[in-house]
Amino acid sequence: MTERERAKYIKILKKKLSKFRLYHSECVSKEAVRLAEKYRVDVEKAELAGLLHDIMKDVSGKDQLEVMKKCSVDVDDMLEKTPKLWHSYAGAAYVEKELGIDDEEVINAIKYHTTARAGMTRLEKVIYIADFTSADRDYDDVDDMRRAANKGLDDAMRYALSYTVADLASRGLVIHPDTFAAYNEVHAKK
């Protein structure tokens, strides 16, 4: 991504995100570039998807739903019951329809950065993991997650998905079927 393109997207993000979320997005973008270089993934796509992954995160739930409906996103019963996931689906729709980004891999990396899914591309994995390991993250197991990310994409996916499933289950929250599918896929590869 050129400096001009980056500046254009930063300008858009400044209008949509809090300073905290903008900083997080920049950190994820930097981590995505690092991981992309390490795992031979398209660096420009990783930088772009990392930067834009949370573009709808600070937008109201009502507005997220409006974007999804306007862009013909299928809001099924599961998605309707999990509003914490809306920003990723709305974000993917927004970058495609409003920003004119037509790269399916970038769009899917944004769409699945919260749930993951079976059959993820390496770019999708990089964005999913970068969101867990960016410099601004400080949760209890972040150092273990970063070690897994440096060991390998599949190791990192196993760790991240195990962490996510255990965390959601311990809090009695709904777990999206895509997350289970991704979890089962990476654990079957062991």
Disulfide bonds with the S-S distance in Angstrom:
none
